[in-house]
Amino acid sequence: MPVIRQTRQREAIEWVLRREKRPLTPPEIHELAKQKLPGIGLRTIYRHIKDLCDEGQMVGIDYPGQPLRYEMVGGNHHSHFICRGCNRTLDLQVEVEEVEVTPPKGFNVTGQETIFYGLCPDCNPDA
Ligand SMILES: [Zn+2]
């Protein structure tokens, strides 16, 4: 496959994730990337996701009971919000105070993730 076409596909994927500012499943990325590159296929999306993850530019967000979603690495540290109604996930800016962790001997803590749950406006009858 020509390099130029590959670059445009990858740019479309990065464009989607940076614009949405929330972790997305591959089918969600596919739907949105088609707005920029109508001919792009789901298999292509998966291939680029794998490349981007291998290069450390993208990470998978794997929460129990949730589909695997992806987001670009970098930018501000943020937490995630998951809607209990429709499983929509979005980024939350949270002021996190310094947390003291005491890992067991031999364990090395390299990151932390906080998940907030609730209802989005579509799922909240009181909204
Ligand atoms: Zn919802």
Backbone and ligand atoms as CSV (ligand in chain L), in Angstrom:
chain,resi,resn,atom,element,x,y,z
A,1,MET,N,N,0.850,-1.196,0.000
A,1,MET,CA,C,0.000,0.000,0.000
A,1,MET,C,C,0.888,1.250,0.000
A,2,PRO,N,N,0.538,2.235,-0.850
A,2,PRO,CA,C,1.384,3.449,-0.914
A,2,PRO,C,C,1.445,4.140,0.445
A,3,VAL,N,N,2.628,4.676,0.727
A,3,VAL,CA,C,2.863,5.312,2.030
A,3,VAL,C,C,1.919,6.497,2.242
A,4,ILE,N,N,1.664,7.261,1.154
A,4,ILE,CA,C,0.834,8.462,1.285
A,4,ILE,C,C,-0.564,8.100,1.770
A,5,ARG,N,N,-1.103,7.010,1.215
A,5,ARG,CA,C,-2.445,6.609,1.600
A,5,ARG,C,C,-2.462,6.176,3.073
A,6,GLN,N,N,-1.440,5.429,3.454
A,6,GLN,CA,C,-1.330,4.998,4.857
A,6,GLN,C,C,-1.275,6.184,5.795
A,7,THR,N,N,-0.512,7.211,5.400
A,7,THR,CA,C,-0.371,8.394,6.241
A,7,THR,C,C,-1.704,9.093,6.410
A,8,ARG,N,N,-2.470,9.157,5.308
A,8,ARG,CA,C,-3.767,9.841,5.399
A,8,ARG,C,C,-4.733,9.066,6.290
A,9,GLN,N,N,-4.652,7.734,6.226
A,9,GLN,CA,C,-5.512,6.923,7.095
A,9,GLN,C,C,-5.170,7.152,8.557
A,10,ARG,N,N,-3.878,7.148,8.822
A,10,ARG,CA,C,-3.443,7.329,10.206
A,10,ARG,C,C,-3.826,8.724,10.703
A,11,GLU,N,N,-3.671,9.727,9.833
A,11,GLU,CA,C,-4.045,11.087,10.220
A,11,GLU,C,C,-5.534,11.182,10.536
A,12,ALA,N,N,-6.344,10.447,9.763
A,12,ALA,CA,C,-7.785,10.474,10.006
A,12,ALA,C,C,-8.111,9.887,11.380
A,13,ILE,N,N,-7.422,8.816,11.755
A,13,ILE,CA,C,-7.644,8.178,13.053
A,13,ILE,C,C,-7.223,9.117,14.183
A,14,GLU,N,N,-6.053,9.731,14.020
A,14,GLU,CA,C,-5.583,10.655,15.062
A,14,GLU,C,C,-6.505,11.875,15.157
A,15,TRP,N,N,-6.979,12.336,14.006
A,15,TRP,CA,C,-7.887,13.474,13.965
A,15,TRP,C,C,-9.152,13.155,14.758
A,16,VAL,N,N,-9.704,11.975,14.567
A,16,VAL,CA,C,-10.925,11.567,15.267
A,16,VAL,C,C,-10.713,11.573,16.781
A,17,LEU,N,N,-9.623,10.948,17.209
A,17,LEU,CA,C,-9.410,10.814,18.653
A,17,LEU,C,C,-9.112,12.152,19.313
A,18,ARG,N,N,-8.371,13.010,18.599
A,18,ARG,CA,C,-8.063,14.310,19.193
A,18,ARG,C,C,-9.297,15.204,19.207
A,19,ARG,N,N,-10.159,15.039,18.210
A,19,ARG,CA,C,-11.350,15.873,18.163
A,19,ARG,C,C,-12.372,15.418,19.213
A,20,GLU,N,N,-12.548,14.108,19.360
A,20,GLU,CA,C,-13.554,13.596,20.282
A,20,GLU,C,C,-13.136,13.750,21.738
A,21,LYS,N,N,-11.817,13.743,21.982
A,21,LYS,CA,C,-11.302,13.892,23.350
A,21,LYS,C,C,-11.901,12.882,24.316
A,22,ARG,N,N,-12.116,11.672,23.850
A,22,ARG,CA,C,-12.567,10.592,24.725
A,22,ARG,C,C,-12.119,9.281,24.102
A,23,PRO,N,N,-11.972,8.237,24.918
A,23,PRO,CA,C,-11.563,6.953,24.354
A,23,PRO,C,C,-12.675,6.374,23.493
A,24,LEU,N,N,-12.292,5.759,22.375
A,24,LEU,CA,C,-13.288,5.227,21.442
A,24,LEU,C,C,-12.986,3.782,21.097
A,25,THR,N,N,-14.038,3.015,20.812
A,25,THR,CA,C,-13.864,1.649,20.323
A,25,THR,C,C,-13.483,1.723,18.840
A,26,PRO,N,N,-12.850,0.671,18.314
A,26,PRO,CA,C,-12.508,0.688,16.882
A,26,PRO,C,C,-13.712,0.963,15.971
A,27,PRO,N,N,-14.898,0.362,16.214
A,27,PRO,CA,C,-16.039,0.709,15.345
A,27,PRO,C,C,-16.435,2.183,15.440
A,28,GLU,N,N,-16.319,2.766,16.639
A,28,GLU,CA,C,-16.618,4.204,16.780
A,28,GLU,C,C,-15.609,5.045,16.006
A,29,ILE,N,N,-14.329,4.668,16.111
A,29,ILE,CA,C,-13.286,5.376,15.361
A,29,ILE,C,C,-13.575,5.270,13.872
A,30,HIS,N,N,-13.982,4.068,13.460
A,30,HIS,CA,C,-14.276,3.823,12.046
A,30,HIS,C,C,-15.384,4.745,11.537
A,31,GLU,N,N,-16.488,4.807,12.289
A,31,GLU,CA,C,-17.625,5.636,11.876
A,31,GLU,C,C,-17.202,7.095,11.691
A,32,LEU,N,N,-16.414,7.608,12.646
A,32,LEU,CA,C,-16.032,9.017,12.614
A,32,LEU,C,C,-14.937,9.283,11.577
A,33,ALA,N,N,-14.037,8.311,11.397
A,33,ALA,CA,C,-12.949,8.492,10.422
A,33,ALA,C,C,-13.502,8.544,9.006
A,34,LYS,N,N,-14.649,7.885,8.780
A,34,LYS,CA,C,-15.258,7.895,7.443
A,34,LYS,C,C,-15.679,9.296,7.014
A,35,GLN,N,N,-15.900,10.175,8.005
A,35,GLN,CA,C,-16.234,11.566,7.665
A,35,GLN,C,C,-15.074,12.237,6.939
A,36,LYS,N,N,-13.856,11.809,7.273
A,36,LYS,CA,C,-12.687,12.425,6.664
A,36,LYS,C,C,-12.196,11.609,5.479
A,37,LEU,N,N,-12.253,10.279,5.613
A,37,LEU,CA,C,-11.810,9.371,4.556
A,37,LEU,C,C,-12.927,8.361,4.299
A,38,PRO,N,N,-13.867,8.688,3.419
A,38,PRO,CA,C,-15.060,7.849,3.242
A,38,PRO,C,C,-14.758,6.379,2.933
A,39,GLY,N,N,-13.645,6.097,2.268
A,39,GLY,CA,C,-13.379,4.726,1.856
A,39,GLY,C,C,-12.677,3.862,2.899
A,40,ILE,N,N,-12.371,4.419,4.049
A,40,ILE,CA,C,-11.546,3.685,5.015
A,40,ILE,C,C,-12.337,2.504,5.598
A,41,GLY,N,N,-11.651,1.361,5.732
A,41,GLY,CA,C,-12.313,0.156,6.216
A,41,GLY,C,C,-11.967,-0.149,7.654
A,42,LEU,N,N,-12.823,-0.956,8.293
A,42,LEU,CA,C,-12.609,-1.275,9.707
A,42,LEU,C,C,-11.307,-2.044,9.918
A,43,ARG,N,N,-10.981,-2.942,8.984
A,43,ARG,CA,C,-9.724,-3.700,9.132
A,43,ARG,C,C,-8.521,-2.765,9.120
A,44,THR,N,N,-8.595,-1.736,8.285
A,44,THR,CA,C,-7.522,-0.733,8.222
A,44,THR,C,C,-7.411,-0.014,9.561
A,45,ILE,N,N,-8.552,0.307,10.138
A,45,ILE,CA,C,-8.565,0.978,11.441
A,45,ILE,C,C,-7.823,0.113,12.464
A,46,TYR,N,N,-8.168,-1.174,12.508
A,46,TYR,CA,C,-7.526,-2.075,13.470
A,46,TYR,C,C,-6.018,-2.135,13.236
A,47,ARG,N,N,-5.610,-2.155,11.963
A,47,ARG,CA,C,-4.183,-2.266,11.671
A,47,ARG,C,C,-3.428,-1.027,12.160
A,48,HIS,N,N,-4.010,0.146,11.921
A,48,HIS,CA,C,-3.340,1.373,12.357
A,48,HIS,C,C,-3.335,1.487,13.883
A,49,ILE,N,N,-4.421,1.034,14.513
A,49,ILE,CA,C,-4.461,1.056,15.984
A,49,ILE,C,C,-3.313,0.218,16.531
A,50,LYS,N,N,-3.117,-0.952,15.942
A,50,LYS,CA,C,-2.039,-1.829,16.401
A,50,LYS,C,C,-0.679,-1.140,16.232
A,51,ASP,N,N,-0.472,-0.524,15.061
A,51,ASP,CA,C,0.797,0.180,14.814
A,51,ASP,C,C,0.999,1.308,15.821
A,52,LEU,N,N,-0.065,2.103,16.029
A,52,LEU,CA,C,0.049,3.251,16.933
A,52,LEU,C,C,0.328,2.793,18.362
A,53,CYS,N,N,-0.283,1.665,18.760
A,53,CYS,CA,C,-0.030,1.134,20.110
A,53,CYS,C,C,1.400,0.612,20.199
A,54,ASP,N,N,1.854,-0.088,19.153
A,54,ASP,CA,C,3.220,-0.619,19.155
A,54,ASP,C,C,4.239,0.512,19.271
A,55,GLU,N,N,3.906,1.664,18.654
A,55,GLU,CA,C,4.822,2.802,18.694
A,55,GLU,C,C,4.667,3.618,19.971
A,56,GLY,N,N,3.738,3.236,20.820
A,56,GLY,CA,C,3.549,3.947,22.082
A,56,GLY,C,C,2.790,5.248,21.933
A,57,GLN,N,N,2.133,5.452,20.795
A,57,GLN,CA,C,1.395,6.705,20.593
A,57,GLN,C,C,-0.065,6.587,20.996
A,58,MET,N,N,-0.505,5.353,21.185
A,58,MET,CA,C,-1.899,5.113,21.531
A,58,MET,C,C,-1.942,4.047,22.619
A,59,VAL,N,N,-2.945,4.145,23.493
A,59,VAL,CA,C,-3.094,3.114,24.522
A,59,VAL,C,C,-4.523,2.588,24.530
A,60,GLY,N,N,-4.638,1.331,24.914
A,60,GLY,CA,C,-5.955,0.729,25.084
A,60,GLY,C,C,-6.456,0.993,26.491
A,61,ILE,N,N,-7.727,1.321,26.622
A,61,ILE,CA,C,-8.361,1.534,27.921
A,61,ILE,C,C,-9.273,0.338,28.139
A,62,ASP,N,N,-8.877,-0.519,29.038
A,62,ASP,CA,C,-9.565,-1.792,29.198
A,62,ASP,C,C,-10.180,-1.876,30.585
A,63,TYR,N,N,-11.445,-1.490,30.710
A,63,TYR,CA,C,-12.125,-1.550,31.992
A,63,TYR,C,C,-12.977,-2.807,32.047
A,64,PRO,N,N,-13.113,-3.387,33.254
A,64,PRO,CA,C,-13.936,-4.594,33.386
A,64,PRO,C,C,-15.349,-4.359,32.858
A,65,GLY,N,N,-15.848,-5.282,32.076
A,65,GLY,CA,C,-17.215,-5.194,31.580
A,65,GLY,C,C,-17.429,-4.162,30.493
A,66,GLN,N,N,-16.339,-3.567,30.004
A,66,GLN,CA,C,-16.453,-2.529,28.979
A,66,GLN,C,C,-15.738,-2.986,27.716
A,67,PRO,N,N,-16.203,-2.530,26.570
A,67,PRO,CA,C,-15.435,-2.826,25.353
A,67,PRO,C,C,-14.082,-2.116,25.411
A,68,LEU,N,N,-13.102,-2.694,24.754
A,68,LEU,CA,C,-11.772,-2.086,24.716
A,68,LEU,C,C,-11.818,-0.807,23.880
A,69,ARG,N,N,-11.367,0.279,24.484
A,69,ARG,CA,C,-11.341,1.564,23.789
A,69,ARG,C,C,-9.906,2.054,23.709
A,70,TYR,N,N,-9.706,3.020,22.827
A,70,TYR,CA,C,-8.350,3.535,22.619
A,70,TYR,C,C,-8.320,5.046,22.718
A,71,GLU,N,N,-7.173,5.559,23.138
A,71,GLU,CA,C,-6.978,7.007,23.106
A,71,GLU,C,C,-5.513,7.299,22.823
A,72,MET,N,N,-5.252,8.532,22.366
A,72,MET,CA,C,-3.891,8.935,22.074
A,72,MET,C,C,-3.162,9.224,23.382
A,73,VAL,N,N,-1.892,8.936,23.394
A,73,VAL,CA,C,-1.061,9.211,24.561
A,73,VAL,C,C,-0.680,10.683,24.553
A,74,GLY,N,N,-0.504,11.247,25.719
A,74,GLY,CA,C,-0.040,12.625,25.798
A,74,GLY,C,C,-1.145,13.565,26.175
A,75,GLY,N,N,-0.767,14.819,26.355
A,75,GLY,CA,C,-1.737,15.794,26.797
A,75,GLY,C,C,-1.909,15.723,28.295
A,76,ASN,N,N,-2.964,16.343,28.776
A,76,ASN,CA,C,-3.170,16.421,30.219
A,76,ASN,C,C,-3.541,15.078,30.800
A,77,HIS,N,N,-3.169,14.915,32.047
A,77,HIS,CA,C,-3.661,13.737,32.735
A,77,HIS,C,C,-5.153,13.934,32.975
A,78,HIS,N,N,-5.910,12.885,32.748
A,78,HIS,CA,C,-7.337,13.006,32.972
A,78,HIS,C,C,-7.895,11.683,33.466
A,79,SER,N,N,-9.075,11.757,34.041
A,79,SER,CA,C,-9.782,10.562,34.458
A,79,SER,C,C,-10.896,10.304,33.465
A,80,HIS,N,N,-11.572,9.173,33.630
A,80,HIS,CA,C,-12.646,8.838,32.718
A,80,HIS,C,C,-13.982,8.727,33.436
A,81,PHE,N,N,-15.008,9.069,32.707
A,81,PHE,CA,C,-16.387,8.935,33.179
A,81,PHE,C,C,-17.071,7.898,32.305
A,82,ILE,N,N,-17.767,6.964,32.924
A,82,ILE,CA,C,-18.517,5.971,32.153
A,82,ILE,C,C,-19.982,6.076,32.525
A,83,CYS,N,N,-20.840,6.191,31.518
A,83,CYS,CA,C,-22.280,6.244,31.748
A,83,CYS,C,C,-22.781,4.828,32.028
A,84,ARG,N,N,-23.499,4.667,33.139
A,84,ARG,CA,C,-24.057,3.363,33.504
A,84,ARG,C,C,-25.188,2.951,32.571
A,85,GLY,N,N,-25.747,3.923,31.878
A,85,GLY,CA,C,-26.865,3.607,30.993
A,85,GLY,C,C,-26.414,3.088,29.644
A,86,CYS,N,N,-25.517,3.816,28.976
A,86,CYS,CA,C,-25.173,3.487,27.597
A,86,CYS,C,C,-23.690,3.173,27.416
A,87,ASN,N,N,-22.920,3.162,28.508
A,87,ASN,CA,C,-21.493,2.851,28.461
A,87,ASN,C,C,-20.647,3.900,27.755
A,88,ARG,N,N,-21.241,5.056,27.429
A,88,ARG,CA,C,-20.452,6.126,26.822
A,88,ARG,C,C,-19.324,6.502,27.779
A,89,THR,N,N,-18.143,6.689,27.227
A,89,THR,CA,C,-16.995,7.056,28.048
A,89,THR,C,C,-16.480,8.406,27.615
A,90,LEU,N,N,-16.170,9.262,28.574
A,90,LEU,CA,C,-15.558,10.524,28.196
A,90,LEU,C,C,-14.490,10.923,29.183
A,91,ASP,N,N,-13.676,11.864,28.773
A,91,ASP,CA,C,-12.590,12.335,29.619
A,91,ASP,C,C,-13.137,13.334,30.636
A,92,LEU,N,N,-12.639,13.246,31.840
A,92,LEU,CA,C,-12.993,14.204,32.878
A,92,LEU,C,C,-11.721,14.871,33.352
A,93,GLN,N,N,-11.755,16.189,33.460
A,93,GLN,CA,C,-10.642,16.869,34.105
A,93,GLN,C,C,-10.907,16.848,35.595
A,94,VAL,N,N,-10.006,16.287,36.357
A,94,VAL,CA,C,-10.193,16.144,37.792
A,94,VAL,C,C,-8.970,16.688,38.509
A,95,GLU,N,N,-9.208,17.461,39.541
A,95,GLU,CA,C,-8.094,17.904,40.374
A,95,GLU,C,C,-7.737,16.750,41.301
A,96,VAL,N,N,-6.609,16.162,41.070
A,96,VAL,CA,C,-6.199,15.034,41.899
A,96,VAL,C,C,-5.112,15.501,42.850
A,97,GLU,N,N,-5.350,15.291,44.122
A,97,GLU,CA,C,-4.327,15.623,45.096
A,97,GLU,C,C,-3.306,14.494,45.121
A,98,GLU,N,N,-2.143,14.836,45.582
A,98,GLU,CA,C,-1.087,13.839,45.687
A,98,GLU,C,C,-1.571,12.662,46.520
A,99,VAL,N,N,-1.456,11.493,45.994
A,99,VAL,CA,C,-1.904,10.305,46.712
A,99,VAL,C,C,-0.686,9.517,47.174
A,100,GLU,N,N,-0.699,9.153,48.432
A,100,GLU,CA,C,0.384,8.337,48.970
A,100,GLU,C,C,0.079,6.873,48.696
A,101,VAL,N,N,0.942,6.224,47.966
A,101,VAL,CA,C,0.755,4.791,47.752
A,101,VAL,C,C,1.937,4.036,48.323
A,102,THR,N,N,1.641,2.943,48.943
A,102,THR,CA,C,2.701,2.094,49.470
A,102,THR,C,C,2.581,0.727,48.797
A,103,PRO,N,N,3.271,0.572,47.678
A,103,PRO,CA,C,3.159,-0.706,46.966
A,103,PRO,C,C,3.867,-1.815,47.747
A,104,PRO,N,N,3.408,-3.038,47.569
A,104,PRO,CA,C,4.090,-4.163,48.203
A,104,PRO,C,C,5.546,-4.217,47.746
A,105,LYS,N,N,6.375,-4.812,48.564
A,105,LYS,CA,C,7.804,-4.904,48.255
A,105,LYS,C,C,8.015,-5.503,46.866
A,106,GLY,N,N,8.846,-4.857,46.076
A,106,GLY,CA,C,9.156,-5.378,44.749
A,106,GLY,C,C,8.224,-4.882,43.657
A,107,PHE,N,N,7.128,-4.194,44.059
A,107,PHE,CA,C,6.193,-3.683,43.054
A,107,PHE,C,C,6.564,-2.251,42.705
A,108,ASN,N,N,6.420,-1.924,41.443
A,108,ASN,CA,C,6.749,-0.600,40.971
A,108,ASN,C,C,5.504,0.023,40.357
A,109,VAL,N,N,4.959,1.049,40.993
A,109,VAL,CA,C,3.766,1.714,40.479
A,109,VAL,C,C,4.171,2.697,39.386
A,110,THR,N,N,3.590,2.557,38.199
A,110,THR,CA,C,3.972,3.438,37.091
A,110,THR,C,C,2.819,4.316,36.630
A,111,GLY,N,N,1.654,4.142,37.202
A,111,GLY,CA,C,0.541,4.994,36.782
A,111,GLY,C,C,-0.680,4.708,37.623
A,112,GLN,N,N,-1.701,5.533,37.450
A,112,GLN,CA,C,-2.952,5.274,38.161
A,112,GLN,C,C,-4.099,5.765,37.302
A,113,GLU,N,N,-5.249,5.178,37.527
A,113,GLU,CA,C,-6.414,5.514,36.713
A,113,GLU,C,C,-7.632,5.557,37.621
A,114,THR,N,N,-8.415,6.619,37.486
A,114,THR,CA,C,-9.627,6.737,38.282
A,114,THR,C,C,-10.819,6.745,37.336
A,115,ILE,N,N,-11.835,5.983,37.672
A,115,ILE,CA,C,-13.035,5.953,36.841
A,115,ILE,C,C,-14.204,6.513,37.642
A,116,PHE,N,N,-14.949,7.425,37.034
A,116,PHE,CA,C,-16.162,7.936,37.633
A,116,PHE,C,C,-17.351,7.373,36.863
A,117,TYR,N,N,-18.369,7.000,37.586
A,117,TYR,CA,C,-19.569,6.449,36.952
A,117,TYR,C,C,-20.752,7.370,37.165
A,118,GLY,N,N,-21.723,7.276,36.292
A,118,GLY,CA,C,-22.939,8.060,36.464
A,118,GLY,C,C,-23.813,7.902,35.245
A,119,LEU,N,N,-24.630,8.907,34.980
A,119,LEU,CA,C,-25.514,8.874,33.825
A,119,LEU,C,C,-25.238,10.085,32.942
A,120,CYS,N,N,-25.218,9.863,31.632
A,120,CYS,CA,C,-25.080,10.965,30.691
A,120,CYS,C,C,-26.444,11.627,30.522
A,121,PRO,N,N,-26.514,12.797,29.891
A,121,PRO,CA,C,-27.805,13.484,29.744
A,121,PRO,C,C,-28.845,12.645,29.004
A,122,ASP,N,N,-28.403,11.809,28.054
A,122,ASP,CA,C,-29.339,10.979,27.302
A,122,ASP,C,C,-29.983,9.915,28.177
A,123,CYS,N,N,-29.261,9.464,29.198
A,123,CYS,CA,C,-29.723,8.359,30.038
A,123,CYS,C,C,-30.315,8.831,31.368
A,124,ASN,N,N,-30.133,10.099,31.677
A,124,ASN,CA,C,-30.590,10.608,32.966
A,124,ASN,C,C,-32.000,11.182,32.815
A,125,PRO,N,N,-32.996,10.533,33.420
A,125,PRO,CA,C,-34.381,11.027,33.261
A,125,PRO,C,C,-34.591,12.400,33.868
A,126,ASP,N,N,-33.700,12.813,34.772
A,126,ASP,CA,C,-33.869,14.110,35.433
A,126,ASP,C,C,-33.116,15.232,34.718
A,127,ALA,N,N,-32.348,14.900,33.697
A,127,ALA,CA,C,-31.532,15.927,33.035
A,127,ALA,C,C,-32.403,16.847,32.190
L,1,ZN,ZN,ZN,-25.668,7.325,28.628
